[in-house]
Amino acid sequence: MNDKPKHNIQIKVEVVYIEGQSDPDNHRHVFAYTITIKNEGDIAVRLISRYWKITDSDAKIHEVRGDGVVGEQPHLKPGDQFQYTSGTMIETPVGSMEGYYQMIDDDGIKFEARIPVFSLSLPRTLH
């Protein structure tokens, strides 16, 4: 018997503050995030769209929806992973992002792969 779930998408996030593109005096804080998506399920899947909720420390929320990621809709067989880097800008030194990827498996079943909340913060900023 196989105990591995059919849909098991692991998501890892790394965030970097981009000082050269940021302008704190004008409330512009730019962050790059690198996402690694790994299919640990037992069926191939395709990432078809994304949803992001970006919140700054003033509770200002910006929502982003779109097809794929960085112009791609990657197809991941079991054990495959896909990595990409993108960026965002917020008006405060601290914020957060969370969301989900809309996926479809090779049987045509759609599901959401949740992206847990992660911090956006300047180096050495307490939050």
MOPAC internal coordinates of N, CA, C and O (Angstrom, degrees):
PM7 1SCF
backbone

  N    0.0000 0     0.00 0     0.00 0    0    0    0
  C    1.4612 1     0.00 0     0.00 0    1    0    0
  C    1.5205 1   109.45 1     0.00 0    2    1    0
  O    1.2310 1   120.47 1   -44.24 1    3    2    1
  N    1.3063 1   116.71 1   135.76 1    3    2    1
  C    1.4564 1   122.57 1  -179.89 1    5    3    2
  C    1.5268 1   109.01 1   -96.45 1    6    5    3
  O    1.2310 1   120.70 1   -63.28 1    7    6    5
  N    1.3408 1   116.26 1   116.72 1    7    6    5
  C    1.4655 1   120.76 1  -179.81 1    9    7    6
  C    1.5220 1   112.58 1   -90.42 1   10    9    7
  O    1.2310 1   120.05 1   177.10 1   11   10    9
  N    1.3313 1   117.51 1    -2.90 1   11   10    9
  C    1.4578 1   120.62 1  -179.10 1   13   11   10
  C    1.5261 1   109.25 1   -69.95 1   14   13   11
  O    1.2310 1   119.83 1   -49.06 1   15   14   13
  N    1.3554 1   117.92 1   130.94 1   15   14   13
  C    1.4639 1   119.37 1   179.28 1   17   15   14
  C    1.5289 1   111.31 1   -65.10 1   18   17   15
  O    1.2310 1   121.34 1   -31.03 1   19   18   17
  N    1.3237 1   115.05 1   148.97 1   19   18   17
  C    1.4608 1   120.90 1   178.92 1   21   19   18
  C    1.5267 1   110.34 1   -60.80 1   22   21   19
  O    1.2310 1   120.71 1   133.32 1   23   22   21
  N    1.3347 1   116.24 1   -46.68 1   23   22   21
  C    1.4690 1   121.97 1   179.24 1   25   23   22
  C    1.5229 1   108.14 1  -111.74 1   26   25   23
  O    1.2310 1   120.43 1   -69.37 1   27   26   25
  N    1.3139 1   116.79 1   110.63 1   27   26   25
  C    1.4624 1   121.33 1   178.95 1   29   27   26
  C    1.5285 1   107.45 1  -142.11 1   30   29   27
  O    1.2310 1   121.06 1   -89.14 1   31   30   29
  N    1.3217 1   115.58 1    90.86 1   31   30   29
  C    1.4574 1   121.98 1  -177.69 1   33   31   30
  C    1.5256 1   108.38 1  -104.54 1   34   33   31
  O    1.2310 1   120.77 1   -61.34 1   35   34   33
  N    1.3231 1   116.13 1   118.66 1   35   34   33
  C    1.4583 1   121.95 1   178.26 1   37   35   34
  C    1.5268 1   108.65 1   -98.42 1   38   37   35
  O    1.2310 1   120.92 1   -45.76 1   39   38   37
  N    1.3283 1   115.84 1   134.24 1   39   38   37
  C    1.4613 1   121.31 1  -176.83 1   41   39   38
  C    1.5254 1   109.09 1  -126.05 1   42   41   39
  O    1.2310 1   121.28 1   -54.97 1   43   42   41
  N    1.3314 1   115.17 1   125.03 1   43   42   41
  C    1.4656 1   121.89 1   179.27 1   45   43   42
  C    1.5254 1   107.82 1  -118.25 1   46   45   43
  O    1.2310 1   120.50 1   -42.21 1   47   46   45
  N    1.3408 1   116.64 1   137.79 1   47   46   45
  C    1.4667 1   121.77 1  -176.38 1   49   47   46
  C    1.5256 1   109.88 1  -126.52 1   50   49   47
  O    1.2310 1   120.90 1   -44.79 1   51   50   49
  N    1.3307 1   115.89 1   135.21 1   51   50   49
  C    1.4600 1   122.41 1   171.38 1   53   51   50
  C    1.5252 1   107.32 1  -125.77 1   54   53   51
  O    1.2310 1   120.56 1   -45.57 1   55   54   53
  N    1.3417 1   116.54 1   134.43 1   55   54   53
  C    1.4691 1   121.75 1  -175.26 1   57   55   54
  C    1.5268 1   109.81 1  -120.45 1   58   57   55
  O    1.2310 1   121.07 1   -39.98 1   59   58   57
  N    1.3358 1   115.56 1   140.02 1   59   58   57
  C    1.4604 1   122.04 1   176.38 1   61   59   58
  C    1.5267 1   108.45 1  -132.57 1   62   61   59
  O    1.2310 1   120.65 1   -44.92 1   63   62   61
  N    1.3323 1   116.35 1   135.08 1   63   62   61
  C    1.4651 1   121.79 1   174.14 1   65   63   62
  C    1.5248 1   108.18 1   -79.53 1   66   65   63
  O    1.2310 1   120.36 1   -48.81 1   67   66   65
  N    1.3272 1   116.92 1   131.19 1   67   66   65
  C    1.4631 1   121.73 1  -178.28 1   69   67   66
  C    1.5309 1   108.46 1  -101.24 1   70   69   67
  O    1.2310 1   121.37 1   -91.63 1   71   70   69
  N    1.3214 1   114.99 1    88.37 1   71   70   69
  C    1.4659 1   120.98 1  -174.84 1   73   71   70
  C    1.5278 1   111.95 1   -60.97 1   74   73   71
  O    1.2310 1   119.86 1   140.48 1   75   74   73
  N    1.3284 1   117.87 1   -39.52 1   75   74   73
  C    1.4539 1   121.75 1  -176.79 1   77   75   74
  C    1.5205 1   114.47 1   -65.49 1   78   77   75
  O    1.2310 1   119.85 1   157.91 1   79   78   77
  N    1.3245 1   117.89 1   -22.09 1   79   78   77
  C    1.4670 1   121.63 1   178.70 1   81   79   78
  C    1.5263 1   112.29 1  -103.48 1   82   81   79
  O    1.2310 1   120.98 1   174.03 1   83   82   81
  N    1.3230 1   115.73 1    -5.97 1   83   82   81
  C    1.4629 1   120.44 1  -177.86 1   85   83   82
  C    1.5241 1   110.28 1   -91.25 1   86   85   83
  O    1.2310 1   121.20 1   -24.93 1   87   86   85
  N    1.3226 1   115.32 1   155.07 1   87   86   85
  C    1.4603 1   122.77 1   177.54 1   89   87   86
  C    1.5312 1   107.55 1  -143.28 1   90   89   87
  O    1.2310 1   120.72 1   -98.41 1   91   90   89
  N    1.3430 1   116.23 1    81.59 1   91   90   89
  C    1.4719 1   119.58 1  -175.22 1   93   91   90
  C    1.5243 1   113.94 1   -56.47 1   94   93   91
  O    1.2310 1   119.82 1   146.74 1   95   94   93
  N    1.3451 1   117.95 1   -33.26 1   95   94   93
  C    1.4660 1   120.17 1   179.98 1   97   95   94
  C    1.5267 1   111.89 1   -63.77 1   98   97   95
  O    1.2310 1   120.23 1   156.27 1   99   98   97
  N    1.3208 1   117.17 1   -23.73 1   99   98   97
  C    1.4649 1   122.32 1   177.98 1  101   99   98
  C    1.5283 1   111.96 1  -110.80 1  102  101   99
  O    1.2310 1   120.80 1  -156.84 1  103  102  101
  N    1.3266 1   116.07 1    23.16 1  103  102  101
  C    1.4707 1   122.66 1   175.33 1  105  103  102
  C    1.5306 1   111.94 1    57.65 1  106  105  103
  O    1.2310 1   120.80 1  -134.48 1  107  106  105
  N    1.3081 1   116.08 1    45.52 1  107  106  105
  C    1.4650 1   121.31 1   178.95 1  109  107  106
  C    1.5282 1   107.82 1  -125.43 1  110  109  107
  O    1.2310 1   121.08 1   -69.43 1  111  110  109
  N    1.3319 1   115.55 1   110.57 1  111  110  109
  C    1.4617 1   122.43 1  -179.89 1  113  111  110
  C    1.5239 1   107.49 1  -123.54 1  114  113  111
  O    1.2310 1   120.81 1   -64.99 1  115  114  113
  N    1.3338 1   116.07 1   115.01 1  115  114  113
  C    1.4619 1   121.90 1  -173.74 1  117  115  114
  C    1.5279 1   109.50 1  -105.89 1  118  117  115
  O    1.2310 1   121.52 1   -46.19 1  119  118  117
  N    1.3203 1   114.70 1   133.81 1  119  118  117
  C    1.4575 1   121.88 1   179.88 1  121  119  118
  C    1.5228 1   109.48 1  -127.98 1  122  121  119
  O    1.2310 1   121.02 1   -38.66 1  123  122  121
  N    1.3300 1   115.66 1   141.34 1  123  122  121
  C    1.4642 1   121.52 1   170.16 1  125  123  122
  C    1.5204 1   106.95 1  -105.67 1  126  125  123
  O    1.2310 1   120.73 1   -39.40 1  127  126  125
  N    1.3149 1   116.21 1   140.60 1  127  126  125
  C    1.4595 1   119.99 1   175.86 1  129  127  126
  C    1.5242 1   108.77 1  -129.06 1  130  129  127
  O    1.2310 1   121.81 1   -43.37 1  131  130  129
  N    1.3224 1   114.14 1   136.63 1  131  130  129
  C    1.4609 1   121.16 1   176.99 1  133  131  130
  C    1.5146 1   107.71 1  -109.39 1  134  133  131
  O    1.2310 1   121.11 1   -55.45 1  135  134  133
  N    1.3152 1   115.49 1   124.55 1  135  134  133
  C    1.4611 1   121.86 1  -177.41 1  137  135  134
  C    1.5248 1   108.84 1  -112.33 1  138  137  135
  O    1.2310 1   121.24 1   -47.32 1  139  138  137
  N    1.3178 1   115.23 1   132.68 1  139  138  137
  C    1.4598 1   121.35 1   171.83 1  141  139  138
  C    1.5179 1   107.35 1  -114.21 1  142  141  139
  O    1.2310 1   120.81 1   -57.43 1  143  142  141
  N    1.3235 1   116.05 1   122.57 1  143  142  141
  C    1.4655 1   123.13 1  -179.80 1  145  143  142
  C    1.5200 1   107.00 1  -111.25 1  146  145  143
  O    1.2310 1   120.23 1   -57.60 1  147  146  145
  N    1.3228 1   117.17 1   122.40 1  147  146  145
  C    1.4691 1   120.86 1  -179.23 1  149  147  146
  C    1.5207 1   109.69 1  -122.25 1  150  149  147
  O    1.2310 1   121.09 1   -48.66 1  151  150  149
  N    1.3206 1   115.52 1   131.34 1  151  150  149
  C    1.4609 1   121.29 1   176.97 1  153  151  150
  C    1.5237 1   108.62 1   -89.76 1  154  153  151
  O    1.2310 1   120.62 1   -75.78 1  155  154  153
  N    1.3224 1   116.42 1   104.22 1  155  154  153
  C    1.4595 1   121.78 1   177.36 1  157  155  154
  C    1.5231 1   111.21 1  -104.34 1  158  157  155
  O    1.2310 1   120.48 1  -166.30 1  159  158  157
  N    1.3295 1   116.69 1    13.70 1  159  158  157
  C    1.4581 1   121.54 1   176.50 1  161  159  158
  C    1.5195 1   111.06 1   -86.06 1  162  161  159
  O    1.2310 1   121.12 1    10.20 1  163  162  161
  N    1.3213 1   115.45 1  -169.80 1  163  162  161
  C    1.4663 1   119.42 1  -176.80 1  165  163  162
  C    1.5212 1   113.33 1  -111.36 1  166  165  163
  O    1.2310 1   120.26 1  -162.99 1  167  166  165
  N    1.3552 1   117.10 1    17.01 1  167  166  165
  C    1.4593 1   120.84 1   177.75 1  169  167  166
  C    1.5293 1   108.64 1  -143.75 1  170  169  167
  O    1.2310 1   120.51 1   -33.36 1  171  170  169
  N    1.3254 1   116.63 1   146.64 1  171  170  169
  C    1.4621 1   120.88 1   178.01 1  173  171  170
  C    1.5265 1   110.02 1   -68.35 1  174  173  171
  O    1.2310 1   121.35 1   -32.37 1  175  174  173
  N    1.3355 1   115.02 1   147.63 1  175  174  173
  C    1.4660 1   121.49 1  -177.79 1  177  175  174
  C    1.5256 1   109.73 1  -137.47 1  178  177  175
  O    1.2310 1   121.30 1   -22.24 1  179  178  177
  N    1.3376 1   115.11 1   157.76 1  179  178  177
  C    1.4630 1   121.58 1   173.81 1  181  179  178
  C    1.5268 1   108.32 1  -123.81 1  182  181  179
  O    1.2310 1   120.86 1   -45.15 1  183  182  181
  N    1.3249 1   115.96 1   134.85 1  183  182  181
  C    1.4592 1   121.68 1   173.86 1  185  183  182
  C    1.5275 1   106.52 1   -82.14 1  186  185  183
  O    1.2310 1   120.58 1   -60.86 1  187  186  185
  N    1.3365 1   116.49 1   119.14 1  187  186  185
  C    1.4644 1   118.52 1  -176.22 1  189  187  186
  C    1.5278 1   113.68 1  -106.21 1  190  189  187
  O    1.2310 1   119.93 1   152.34 1  191  190  189
  N    1.3406 1   117.74 1   -27.66 1  191  190  189
  C    1.4634 1   118.72 1   178.19 1  193  191  190
  C    1.5177 1   109.98 1  -158.25 1  194  193  191
  O    1.2310 1   121.54 1    -8.75 1  195  194  193
  N    1.3421 1   114.65 1   171.25 1  195  194  193
  C    1.4610 1   120.10 1  -178.57 1  197  195  194
  C    1.5227 1   109.61 1  -135.26 1  198  197  195
  O    1.2310 1   121.56 1   -23.85 1  199  198  197
  N    1.3362 1   114.62 1   156.15 1  199  198  197
  C    1.4629 1   122.44 1   172.34 1  201  199  198
  C    1.5198 1   106.99 1  -138.26 1  202  201  199
  O    1.2310 1   120.44 1   -51.03 1  203  202  201
  N    1.3283 1   116.76 1   128.97 1  203  202  201
  C    1.4585 1   122.66 1   175.92 1  205  203  202
  C    1.5211 1   109.97 1  -123.32 1  206  205  203
  O    1.2310 1   121.16 1   -39.90 1  207  206  205
  N    1.3138 1   115.38 1   140.10 1  207  206  205
  C    1.4663 1   123.08 1   169.53 1  209  207  206
  C    1.5245 1   105.73 1  -116.84 1  210  209  207
  O    1.2310 1   121.07 1   -66.95 1  211  210  209
  N    1.3282 1   115.55 1   113.05 1  211  210  209
  C    1.4584 1   122.17 1  -177.47 1  213  211  210
  C    1.5268 1   107.29 1  -109.82 1  214  213  211
  O    1.2310 1   120.42 1   -56.27 1  215  214  213
  N    1.3271 1   116.79 1   123.73 1  215  214  213
  C    1.4626 1   122.26 1  -175.28 1  217  215  214
  C    1.5206 1   108.99 1  -124.29 1  218  217  215
  O    1.2310 1   120.27 1   -49.13 1  219  218  217
  N    1.3394 1   117.09 1   130.87 1  219  218  217
  C    1.4623 1   118.67 1   174.83 1  221  219  218
  C    1.5283 1   109.36 1   -96.42 1  222  221  219
  O    1.2310 1   120.64 1    -2.00 1  223  222  221
  N    1.3366 1   116.39 1   178.00 1  223  222  221
  C    1.4725 1   118.84 1  -174.73 1  225  223  222
  C    1.5217 1   113.21 1   -75.13 1  226  225  223
  O    1.2310 1   119.89 1   174.52 1  227  226  225
  N    1.3320 1   117.82 1    -5.48 1  227  226  225
  C    1.4659 1   121.57 1   171.27 1  229  227  226
  C    1.5289 1   110.98 1   -92.76 1  230  229  227
  O    1.2310 1   120.51 1  -170.74 1  231  230  229
  N    1.3287 1   116.63 1     9.26 1  231  230  229
  C    1.4721 1   124.54 1  -179.45 1  233  231  230
  C    1.5306 1   112.58 1    68.45 1  234  233  231
  O    1.2310 1   120.46 1  -162.23 1  235  234  233
  N    1.3197 1   116.73 1    17.77 1  235  234  233
  C    1.4681 1   120.40 1   173.83 1  237  235  234
  C    1.5297 1   107.68 1   -75.94 1  238  237  235
  O    1.2310 1   120.87 1   -52.30 1  239  238  237
  N    1.3341 1   115.94 1   127.70 1  239  238  237
  C    1.4641 1   121.74 1  -175.97 1  241  239  238
  C    1.5245 1   109.83 1  -111.41 1  242  241  239
  O    1.2310 1   121.60 1   -45.30 1  243  242  241
  N    1.3159 1   114.54 1   134.70 1  243  242  241
  C    1.4699 1   121.63 1   174.58 1  245  243  242
  C    1.5294 1   106.81 1  -124.81 1  246  245  243
  O    1.2310 1   120.55 1   -53.77 1  247  246  245
  N    1.3247 1   116.55 1   126.23 1  247  246  245
  C    1.4615 1   120.75 1  -179.98 1  249  247  246
  C    1.5249 1   109.61 1  -108.29 1  250  249  247
  O    1.2310 1   121.31 1   -40.72 1  251  250  249
  N    1.3274 1   115.10 1   139.28 1  251  250  249
  C    1.4595 1   121.71 1  -179.29 1  253  251  250
  C    1.5226 1   108.37 1  -128.06 1  254  253  251
  O    1.2310 1   121.07 1   -50.83 1  255  254  253
  N    1.3327 1   115.56 1   129.17 1  255  254  253
  C    1.4648 1   121.53 1   174.84 1  257  255  254
  C    1.5195 1   107.60 1  -128.54 1  258  257  255
  O    1.2310 1   120.63 1   -33.92 1  259  258  257
  N    1.3216 1   116.40 1   146.08 1  259  258  257
  C    1.4565 1   118.29 1   177.53 1  261  259  258
  C    1.5098 1   111.87 1  -175.23 1  262  261  259
  O    1.2310 1   121.40 1   -13.28 1  263  262  261
  N    1.3219 1   114.92 1   166.72 1  263  262  261
  C    1.4586 1   120.98 1   177.52 1  265  263  262
  C    1.5220 1   109.52 1   -77.14 1  266  265  263
  O    1.2310 1   120.89 1   -42.71 1  267  266  265
  N    1.3234 1   115.90 1   137.29 1  267  266  265
  C    1.4568 1   121.41 1   173.60 1  269  267  266
  C    1.5125 1   113.77 1    55.85 1  270  269  267
  O    1.2310 1   121.70 1    19.56 1  271  270  269
  N    1.3369 1   114.35 1  -160.44 1  271  270  269
  C    1.4602 1   122.63 1   175.91 1  273  271  270
  C    1.5224 1   107.62 1  -138.81 1  274  273  271
  O    1.2310 1   120.17 1   -42.51 1  275  274  273
  N    1.3034 1   117.28 1   137.49 1  275  274  273
  C    1.4653 1   124.48 1  -178.38 1  277  275  274
  C    1.5330 1   112.05 1    41.26 1  278  277  275
  O    1.2310 1   120.79 1  -135.55 1  279  278  277
  N    1.3315 1   116.10 1    44.45 1  279  278  277
  C    1.4581 1   121.33 1   176.70 1  281  279  278
  C    1.5190 1   115.82 1    77.02 1  282  281  279
  O    1.2310 1   120.24 1  -171.20 1  283  282  281
  N    1.3159 1   117.14 1     8.80 1  283  282  281
  C    1.4636 1   120.78 1  -178.36 1  285  283  282
  C    1.5222 1   111.13 1  -125.23 1  286  285  283
  O    1.2310 1   121.49 1   -23.66 1  287  286  285
  N    1.3291 1   114.76 1   156.34 1  287  286  285
  C    1.4629 1   122.63 1   170.67 1  289  287  286
  C    1.5294 1   106.40 1  -124.82 1  290  289  287
  O    1.2310 1   121.05 1  -101.14 1  291  290  289
  N    1.3457 1   115.60 1    78.86 1  291  290  289
  C    1.4647 1   119.08 1  -171.38 1  293  291  290
  C    1.5254 1   113.54 1   -62.91 1  294  293  291
  O    1.2310 1   121.24 1   -37.47 1  295  294  293
  N    1.3385 1   115.23 1   142.53 1  295  294  293
  C    1.4646 1   123.59 1   176.06 1  297  295  294
  C    1.5207 1   106.53 1  -105.07 1  298  297  295
  O    1.2310 1   120.72 1   -57.66 1  299  298  297
  N    1.3280 1   116.23 1   122.34 1  299  298  297
  C    1.4617 1   121.59 1  -175.37 1  301  299  298
  C    1.5202 1   110.63 1  -117.71 1  302  301  299
  O    1.2310 1   120.72 1   -65.03 1  303  302  301
  N    1.3206 1   116.23 1   114.97 1  303  302  301
  C    1.4619 1   120.63 1   172.27 1  305  303  302
  C    1.5225 1   108.17 1   -75.12 1  306  305  303
  O    1.2310 1   119.63 1   -16.93 1  307  306  305
  N    1.3318 1   118.32 1   163.07 1  307  306  305
  C    1.4618 1   119.40 1   176.25 1  309  307  306
  C    1.5351 1   110.62 1   -52.88 1  310  309  307
  O    1.2310 1   121.14 1   -50.43 1  311  310  309
  N    1.3304 1   115.43 1   129.57 1  311  310  309
  C    1.4600 1   121.36 1  -179.18 1  313  311  310
  C    1.5164 1   114.30 1    91.50 1  314  313  311
  O    1.2310 1   119.70 1   164.42 1  315  314  313
  N    1.3355 1   118.19 1   -15.58 1  315  314  313
  C    1.4677 1   121.45 1   179.63 1  317  315  314
  C    1.5199 1   110.78 1   -76.75 1  318  317  315
  O    1.2310 1   121.41 1   -24.03 1  319  318  317
  N    1.3296 1   114.91 1   155.97 1  319  318  317
  C    1.4559 1   119.72 1   172.45 1  321  319  318
  C    1.5177 1   109.76 1  -136.91 1  322  321  319
  O    1.2310 1   121.40 1   -22.06 1  323  322  321
  N    1.3353 1   114.93 1   157.94 1  323  322  321
  C    1.4595 1   122.79 1   179.83 1  325  323  322
  C    1.5167 1   106.86 1  -134.28 1  326  325  323
  O    1.2310 1   120.70 1   -45.71 1  327  326  325
  N    1.3236 1   116.26 1   134.29 1  327  326  325
  C    1.4625 1   120.39 1  -179.92 1  329  327  326
  C    1.5283 1   109.08 1  -125.87 1  330  329  327
  O    1.2310 1   121.10 1   -39.82 1  331  330  329
  N    1.3260 1   115.51 1   140.18 1  331  330  329
  C    1.4573 1   120.32 1   175.51 1  333  331  330
  C    1.5199 1   109.61 1  -148.16 1  334  333  331
  O    1.2310 1   121.48 1   -19.53 1  335  334  333
  N    1.3243 1   114.77 1   160.47 1  335  334  333
  C    1.4580 1   121.31 1   177.22 1  337  335  334
  C    1.5207 1   108.57 1  -123.46 1  338  337  335
  O    1.2310 1   121.04 1   -43.79 1  339  338  337
  N    1.3174 1   115.61 1   136.21 1  339  338  337
  C    1.4544 1   122.12 1   176.87 1  341  339  338
  C    1.5211 1   107.46 1  -140.87 1  342  341  339
  O    1.2310 1   120.19 1     9.65 1  343  342  341
  N    1.3153 1   117.24 1  -170.35 1  343  342  341
  C    1.4500 1   119.26 1  -177.90 1  345  343  342
  C    1.5072 1   112.82 1  -150.62 1  346  345  343
  O    1.2310 1   121.78 1   -12.36 1  347  346  345
  N    1.3279 1   114.20 1   167.64 1  347  346  345
  C    1.4582 1   121.40 1   177.18 1  349  347  346
  C    1.5221 1   109.07 1  -150.30 1  350  349  347
  O    1.2310 1   120.95 1   -18.27 1  351  350  349
  N    1.3195 1   115.79 1   161.73 1  351  350  349
  C    1.4502 1   122.16 1   178.51 1  353  351  350
  C    1.5243 1   108.21 1  -129.33 1  354  353  351
  O    1.2310 1   121.02 1   -44.84 1  355  354  353
  N    1.3358 1   115.66 1   135.16 1  355  354  353
  C    1.4620 1   121.05 1   174.30 1  357  355  354
  C    1.5263 1   108.30 1  -128.14 1  358  357  355
  O    1.2310 1   120.76 1   -15.73 1  359  358  357
  N    1.3270 1   116.15 1   164.27 1  359  358  357
  C    1.4654 1   121.19 1  -175.99 1  361  359  358
  C    1.5222 1   113.35 1   -89.81 1  362  361  359
  O    1.2310 1   119.87 1   168.76 1  363  362  361
  N    1.3243 1   117.86 1   -11.24 1  363  362  361
  C    1.4583 1   121.58 1  -178.17 1  365  363  362
  C    1.5317 1   109.31 1  -117.48 1  366  365  363
  O    1.2310 1   119.93 1   -19.36 1  367  366  365
  N    1.3574 1   117.74 1   160.64 1  367  366  365
  C    1.4610 1   120.03 1  -178.13 1  369  367  366
  C    1.5290 1   114.14 1   -69.93 1  370  369  367
  O    1.2310 1   120.59 1   164.45 1  371  370  369
  N    1.3224 1   116.48 1   -15.55 1  371  370  369
  C    1.4676 1   120.94 1  -177.96 1  373  371  370
  C    1.5176 1   109.12 1  -132.37 1  374  373  371
  O    1.2310 1   120.87 1   -38.37 1  375  374  373
  N    1.3082 1   115.94 1   141.63 1  375  374  373
  C    1.4602 1   121.61 1   176.40 1  377  375  374
  C    1.5145 1   109.95 1  -164.94 1  378  377  375
  O    1.2310 1   121.16 1    13.24 1  379  378  377
  N    1.3248 1   115.38 1  -166.76 1  379  378  377
  C    1.4629 1   119.51 1   179.42 1  381  379  378
  C    1.5225 1   109.57 1  -151.55 1  382  381  379
  O    1.2310 1   121.89 1   -18.29 1  383  382  381
  N    1.3245 1   113.98 1   161.71 1  383  382  381
  C    1.4641 1   121.66 1   174.59 1  385  383  382
  C    1.5156 1   108.37 1  -134.96 1  386  385  383
  O    1.2310 1   121.21 1   -30.15 1  387  386  385
  N    1.3213 1   115.29 1   149.85 1  387  386  385
  C    1.4569 1   122.39 1   173.07 1  389  387  386
  C    1.5174 1   106.88 1  -159.59 1  390  389  387
  O    1.2310 1   120.76 1   -11.66 1  391  390  389
  N    1.3177 1   116.15 1   168.34 1  391  390  389
  C    1.4512 1   118.11 1   178.70 1  393  391  390
  C    1.5052 1   112.64 1   167.23 1  394  393  391
  O    1.2310 1   121.39 1    30.02 1  395  394  393
  N    1.3376 1   114.94 1  -149.98 1  395  394  393
  C    1.4594 1   119.79 1   177.93 1  397  395  394
  C    1.5188 1   110.01 1  -159.76 1  398  397  395
  O    1.2310 1   121.74 1   -20.15 1  399  398  397
  N    1.3186 1   114.28 1   159.85 1  399  398  397
  C    1.4568 1   122.24 1   170.07 1  401  399  398
  C    1.5136 1   107.55 1  -106.92 1  402  401  399
  O    1.2310 1   120.50 1   -46.75 1  403  402  401
  N    1.3292 1   116.66 1   133.25 1  403  402  401
  C    1.4668 1   121.28 1   171.25 1  405  403  402
  C    1.5257 1   105.89 1   -83.93 1  406  405  403
  O    1.2310 1   120.89 1   -56.62 1  407  406  405
  N    1.3196 1   115.90 1   123.38 1  407  406  405
  C    1.4580 1   122.54 1  -177.14 1  409  407  406
  C    1.5260 1   108.91 1  -118.32 1  410  409  407
  O    1.2310 1   121.31 1   -20.96 1  411  410  409
  N    1.3297 1   115.10 1   159.04 1  411  410  409
  C    1.4623 1   120.72 1   171.35 1  413  411  410
  C    1.5220 1   107.02 1  -136.94 1  414  413  411
  O    1.2310 1   120.98 1   -47.29 1  415  414  413
  N    1.3228 1   115.74 1   132.71 1  415  414  413
  C    1.4623 1   118.06 1   179.80 1  417  415  414
  C    1.5292 1   110.36 1   -88.87 1  418  417  415
  O    1.2310 1   120.84 1    -7.04 1  419  418  417
  N    1.3177 1   116.00 1   172.96 1  419  418  417
  C    1.4635 1   120.30 1  -176.52 1  421  419  418
  C    1.5251 1   113.17 1   -68.61 1  422  421  419
  O    1.2310 1   119.95 1   170.73 1  423  422  421
  N    1.3305 1   117.70 1    -9.27 1  423  422  421
  C    1.4695 1   121.22 1   173.24 1  425  423  422
  C    1.5283 1   111.45 1   -91.30 1  426  425  423
  O    1.2310 1   120.09 1   179.14 1  427  426  425
  N    1.3440 1   117.44 1    -0.86 1  427  426  425
  C    1.4621 1   121.36 1   179.33 1  429  427  426
  C    1.5160 1   114.28 1    88.91 1  430  429  427
  O    1.2310 1   120.03 1  -171.17 1  431  430  429
  N    1.3376 1   117.55 1     8.83 1  431  430  429
  C    1.4675 1   121.82 1   180.00 1  433  431  430
  C    1.5302 1   109.28 1   -86.71 1  434  433  431
  O    1.2310 1   120.70 1   -55.29 1  435  434  433
  N    1.3521 1   116.26 1   124.71 1  435  434  433
  C    1.4638 1   121.21 1   177.24 1  437  435  434
  C    1.5263 1   109.86 1   -90.06 1  438  437  435
  O    1.2310 1   121.27 1   -34.03 1  439  438  437
  N    1.3285 1   115.18 1   145.97 1  439  438  437
  C    1.4667 1   120.62 1   176.63 1  441  439  438
  C    1.5217 1   108.21 1  -156.81 1  442  441  439
  O    1.2310 1   121.03 1   -15.11 1  443  442  441
  N    1.3414 1   115.63 1   164.89 1  443  442  441
  C    1.4566 1   121.70 1   178.68 1  445  443  442
  C    1.5186 1   109.94 1  -104.46 1  446  445  443
  O    1.2310 1   120.87 1   -45.81 1  447  446  445
  N    1.3238 1   115.94 1   134.19 1  447  446  445
  C    1.4641 1   122.20 1   171.40 1  449  447  446
  C    1.5291 1   106.27 1  -104.21 1  450  449  447
  O    1.2310 1   120.74 1   -70.70 1  451  450  449
  N    1.3201 1   116.19 1   109.30 1  451  450  449
  C    1.4663 1   121.92 1  -175.13 1  453  451  450
  C    1.5239 1   111.64 1   -71.51 1  454  453  451
  O    1.2310 1   121.30 1   -40.17 1  455  454  453
  N    1.3127 1   115.12 1   139.83 1  455  454  453
  C    1.4602 1   122.29 1   173.73 1  457  455  454
  C    1.5247 1   106.01 1  -105.98 1  458  457  455
  O    1.2310 1   119.96 1   -70.63 1  459  458  457
  N    1.3306 1   117.69 1   109.37 1  459  458  457
  C    1.4644 1   119.68 1  -177.66 1  461  459  458
  C    1.5293 1   111.03 1   -62.13 1  462  461  459
  O    1.2310 1   121.04 1   -26.02 1  463  462  461
  N    1.3308 1   115.62 1   153.98 1  463  462  461
  C    1.4591 1   120.81 1   180.00 1  465  463  462
  C    1.5298 1   109.66 1   -58.98 1  466  465  463
  O    1.2310 1   121.15 1   -41.21 1  467  466  465
  N    1.3386 1   115.40 1   138.79 1  467  466  465
  C    1.4571 1   120.39 1   174.43 1  469  467  466
  C    1.5251 1   108.75 1  -137.87 1  470  469  467
  O    1.2310 1   121.18 1   -24.25 1  471  470  469
  N    1.3364 1   115.35 1   155.75 1  471  470  469
  C    1.4668 1   121.89 1  -173.27 1  473  471  470
  C    1.5149 1   112.26 1   -86.79 1  474  473  471
  O    1.2310 1   122.00 1   -35.27 1  475  474  473
  N    1.3163 1   113.78 1   144.73 1  475  474  473
  C    1.4557 1   123.20 1   166.90 1  477  475  474
  C    1.5194 1   104.81 1  -114.29 1  478  477  475
  O    1.2310 1   119.54 1   -63.79 1  479  478  477
  N    1.3194 1   118.49 1   116.21 1  479  478  477
  C    1.4641 1   118.96 1  -179.52 1  481  479  478
  C    1.5235 1   110.46 1  -154.79 1  482  481  479
  O    1.2310 1   121.78 1   -35.15 1  483  482  481
  N    1.3219 1   114.19 1   144.85 1  483  482  481
  C    1.4508 1   120.10 1   176.23 1  485  483  482
  C    1.5190 1   108.82 1   -62.81 1  486  485  483
  O    1.2310 1   120.08 1   -31.15 1  487  486  485
  N    1.3118 1   117.46 1   148.85 1  487  486  485
  C    1.4692 1   118.89 1   173.88 1  489  487  486
  C    1.5234 1   109.71 1   -56.79 1  490  489  487
  O    1.2310 1   120.84 1   -40.80 1  491  490  489
  N    1.2989 1   115.99 1   139.20 1  491  490  489
  C    1.4680 1   123.59 1   178.90 1  493  491  490
  C    1.5191 1   113.69 1    66.81 1  494  493  491
  O    1.2310 1   119.76 1  -158.21 1  495  494  493
  N    1.3370 1   118.06 1    21.79 1  495  494  493
  C    1.4617 1   121.41 1   175.81 1  497  495  494
  C    1.5222 1   108.31 1  -100.74 1  498  497  495
  O    1.2310 1   120.33 1   -55.10 1  499  498  497
  N    1.3099 1   116.97 1   124.90 1  499  498  497
  C    1.4619 1   120.32 1   177.74 1  501  499  498
  C    1.5140 1   109.42 1   -77.51 1  502  501  499
  O    1.2310 1   120.85 1   -36.58 1  503  502  501
  N    1.3465 1   115.98 1   143.42 1  503  502  501
  C    1.4683 1   120.29 1   177.71 1  505  503  502
  C    1.4966 1   110.91 1  -146.40 1  506  505  503
  O    1.2310 1   120.10 1   180.00 1  507  506  505

